[in-house]
Amino acid sequence: IDQKPLRVIIRVCVTEIPGERENRVYRLGTDFCMQLLNRPLINNLQAECHDAVHFLPNFDSENDVRAWFIYDFNVTGPLERAQILEIQHRVYHATRQGESWIFTPRERRMVEARKYCSMYTWGGSYKTE
């Protein structure tokens, strides 16, 4: 399994994500991991190398809206904003097709997405609510 840091940004209609609204971030992340990375989402923040999810606006909307989802894979420690800009980023548009997803790469949105998403802390926030 590739252990290099990777930030994935996914645009999706939130009502296409199966399950409870509050679990959408985890469900989409889990599905992405299994389908494209061929591994589970490593959600154990105590693990030496783990994955982090970001809770962005509208992820739990009841309405048929599109939202951005950000995932940081292979987190081993904090990164500065300049370092975040240097790691590999991938941008996808996700659509539901029956019981699976179609993750369509969106390279033309890479520059703006990378710049915008650099304001989000690498590895997410370690604060608990």
N, C-alpha and C positions, 0 to 999 in steps of 0.2 A: 504494500500500500504506500502510495506517495505521501511523504510527510511534510512536503513544502507548504508554507502558508498559502491559503487560497481564499479570496473573498468572492462569494457568489451573490449576485443581485438578480432577483426574479420579480417580474411584473406579472400579476395574475388577477383575474376576477375572483374576489374573495369567496363568493357564494359557490364557486366550483370546487372548493376544498372540502372534502367530506369530513363529517364529524362535528363536534361541538365548536362553536366560534372561538372560545378561549384556547383551544388546542390547535388552531390552524397553523400557527408558526411551526410547531413541532411536527404536525402531520406533513406539511409541504416539505420541510427539511428532511424528514425521514424518507419520504417518497423519492426526493431528489437523490439522496445518498444511495439508496438501494438501486435506483434506476441508472444513474450516471457514474457514481463513484464505486459501485459494487461493494458497498460496505454499510454497516449501520451508522446512524447518527450517534456520535459519542458525546452524550449530554452530561457526563460526569465531570463537573468543573474541578474536581479534586484530582482527576487523572493528569498525568504529566503532559499528555498531548490530547486535547479535547476539541470539540466543536462548540461554537457559540452562536446563539440566535439573538436577533435584535427585534424588539417589539416596536414597530413603526406605526404611525397613524393609520387608522381604518382597517387594521388586520382583523378586527373582530366586528366589523360593521354588519348590520342586518341587511343593508342595502346591496344591490347588485353593482358594486363599485370595484374599480381596479386599484390595487395597492402594490407598493414595493415591499419586498421581503429581502433582508440581508442576512447572510450566513457567513461566519468565519470558520474555516476548516483548518485543522492542524494547529491549534493555538497552543503555544508552549510558554508564552509570556507576553508582556505588554510590548507594543510597538509605538514609536512616535508617528505623528502625522506624515512626515516625510518618508518614513519607512513604509507606511501603509500604501502610499502612492506608488511605491516600487514593487510591491508584491503582485503576483498574478491575480487578475480580476476576470470574472466571466459574467456576462449579462445575458439573461434569457427571458423570453416571453413564454409563459406556461399556459397550456390549454388542456382541458380534461377531455379524454377520448375514451368513453366507456369506463373501465376500471383502472386505466393507466393515464399517464401524462405524456404530452408532447412538449418537450423543452426545446424551443427554437432559439438558437444563438442570435443575439442582436449586437453585432460588432459595431455598427454605426452609432450606437448609444454609449459605447465604452468610455470615451473621453469625459463626457458630461457626468456619467454615472460614477466613474472613478473619483472625479473631483468632488462631487456632491457627497458621496458616501464616506469620504475621508474624514468628515466631521464626526463620524461615529467611531467611538473608541474600539480599537482592535480587541477582539475577544469579548466585547460587550461590557456591561457594567457589572462589577463584582459586588455591588450593593444588593442587599436583600430587602424586599418590601415588607 
